[in-house]
Amino acid sequence: METVQFIQTTPEALAELISIGLKSQLENFGKNLQISEEDVLLTRKEACDFLKIDSSTLWHWTNKGKIKAYGIANRRYYKKNELIDCLKPLNK
């Protein structure tokens, strides 16, 4: 095991060095994590709010296969990026 000695270092300076190192590590961790907003799972209510539709419409679209739902037990979730992909441009 290595021994580290801090000679002529005040507790405040040591705390500042630790703070700077920790901040740097957290920034690197955040950059590597990079979860995009589209990867988020939405509940039924959140999906309805996002698409500005009624829950019955969401149910019909899911049953017709227009939107894909994912489930755990009795809960249903929708991927935000898949909801965006389901939107089609209108021809004018």
Secondary structure by P-SEA (a helix, b strand, c coil): cbbbbbccccaaaaaaaaaaaaaaaaaaaaaaaccccccccccaaaaaaaacccaaaaaaaaaaccbbbbbcccbbbbbaaaaaaabbbbcc
